[in-house]
Amino acid sequence: MDIFGDKWSLLIIRDMIFKGKSTYGEFIDSEEKIATNILADRLSQLEGAGIITRRRHPESKAKILYLLSEKGIDLVPLLVEVITWSEKHHNVHPYATQFVNQLKKDKKGVILKLMHDLKKSISF
């Protein structure tokens, strides 16, 4: 929990897994409005822990891509379980309704697809 258990780190990981975010600007634009100093700190912590990696953006020398590592991708089943628990005990955010319905039909398949797609994205 020390590595990824704080609110902001979990939100960054969530955005990477479920929203495909990978640049500093995309994280800043999240609706939770993370402060720039906190974002920079959490990205650094997650990178130091081996949860994410940094790469140069292929289309812009000024941008950095933040991608989940294999270790970070292994968090997918855990976050899916958190979503499942949350849906059972709380109202889920409207954007998550379709995803929750997919989980109810085929949780294992959804997890495998997410992990496959994320692994494909880091191998470019």
C-alpha positions as MATLAB code, in Angstrom:
seq = 'MDIFGDKWSLLIIRDMIFKGKSTYGEFIDSEEKIATNILADRLSQLEGAGIITRRRHPESKAKILYLLSEKGIDLVPLLVEVITWSEKHHNVHPYATQFVNQLKKDKKGVILKLMHDLKKSISF';
ca = [
       0.000    0.000    0.000;
       2.944    2.345    0.520;
       3.739    2.135   -3.193;
       0.337    2.703   -4.803;
      -2.151    3.045   -1.946;
      -2.618    6.795   -1.743;
      -5.515    8.483   -3.510;
      -3.487   10.215   -6.198;
      -1.360    7.211   -7.154;
      -4.467    5.066   -7.494;
      -6.141    7.697   -9.651;
      -3.088    7.899  -11.932;
      -3.014    4.109  -12.285;
      -6.787    4.055  -12.851;
      -6.484    6.665  -15.588;
      -3.704    4.701  -17.266;
      -5.624    1.411  -17.193;
      -9.172    2.504  -17.893;
      -8.827    5.843  -19.690;
      -5.621    5.293  -21.644;
      -3.909    8.388  -20.257;
      -0.162    8.524  -20.686;
       1.051   12.134  -20.667;
       1.461   14.714  -17.926;
      -1.114   16.971  -19.588;
      -3.696   14.193  -19.753;
      -3.289   13.510  -16.021;
      -3.566   17.228  -15.193;
      -6.849   17.374  -17.135;
      -8.453   14.673  -14.953;
     -11.647   15.763  -13.262;
     -10.108   15.293   -9.791;
      -7.762   18.247  -10.503;
      -4.485   16.950   -9.095;
      -1.974   19.694   -8.295;
       1.091   19.793  -10.548;
       3.558   19.261   -7.693;
       1.617   16.242   -6.403;
       1.353   14.767   -9.901;
       5.093   15.122  -10.499;
       5.813   13.550   -7.109;
       3.469   10.589   -7.614;
       4.736    9.907  -11.132;
       8.267    9.877   -9.747;
       7.266    7.556   -6.886;
       5.439    5.170   -9.214;
       8.416    5.114  -11.558;
      10.813    4.518   -8.665;
       8.666    1.603   -7.502;
       8.684    0.064  -10.979;
       4.920    0.500  -11.484;
       5.345    2.842  -14.469;
       8.062    3.633  -16.974;
       8.929    6.808  -18.865;
       9.520    6.974  -22.601;
      10.005    9.770  -25.053;
       6.850   10.542  -26.981;
       7.304    9.325  -30.580;
       5.718   12.475  -32.025;
       7.020   15.192  -29.696;
      10.462   15.598  -28.162;
       8.936   17.816  -25.461;
       6.503   15.148  -24.222;
       7.117   12.123  -22.053;
       4.927    9.032  -22.146;
       4.177    7.329  -18.855;
       3.304    3.672  -19.349;
       2.510    0.892  -16.955;
       5.286   -1.636  -16.513;
       4.596   -5.370  -16.320;
       4.472   -4.882  -12.546;
       1.890   -2.116  -12.982;
      -0.194   -4.174  -15.390;
      -0.338   -6.891  -12.741;
      -2.454   -4.458  -10.679;
      -5.365   -4.767  -13.137;
      -7.101   -7.683  -11.332;
      -6.775   -5.846   -8.020;
      -8.363   -2.669   -9.366;
     -11.135   -4.658  -11.036;
     -11.924   -6.193   -7.644;
     -12.012   -2.717   -6.079;
     -14.480   -1.633   -8.778;
     -16.575   -4.760   -8.180;
     -16.634   -4.087   -4.434;
     -17.468   -0.426   -4.992;
     -20.341   -1.271   -7.331;
     -21.769   -3.625   -4.709;
     -21.650   -1.113   -1.857;
     -21.796    2.336   -3.483;
     -23.089    4.119   -6.542;
     -20.556    3.857   -9.333;
     -19.638    6.816  -11.480;
     -21.864    6.932  -14.592;
     -18.890    6.393  -16.937;
     -18.221    3.064  -15.181;
     -21.699    1.583  -15.658;
     -20.951   -0.084  -18.999;
     -17.658   -1.446  -17.661;
     -19.383   -2.862  -14.556;
     -21.960   -4.554  -16.778;
     -19.147   -6.150  -18.791;
     -17.566   -7.382  -15.545;
     -20.833   -8.988  -14.483;
     -20.935  -10.930  -17.753;
     -17.273  -11.977  -18.014;
     -14.907  -10.635  -15.358;
     -12.049  -12.956  -16.278;
     -12.342  -12.106  -19.975;
     -12.420   -8.366  -19.261;
      -9.315   -8.620  -17.069;
      -7.431  -10.669  -19.665;
      -8.335   -8.228  -22.452;
      -7.291   -5.197  -20.409;
      -3.975   -6.799  -19.529;
      -3.385   -7.925  -23.118;
      -4.115   -4.448  -24.500;
      -1.862   -2.779  -21.923;
       0.987   -5.189  -22.641;
       0.602   -4.491  -26.357;
       0.804   -0.740  -25.716;
       4.135   -1.014  -23.873;
       5.809   -3.099  -26.572;
       5.795   -0.479  -29.344;
];
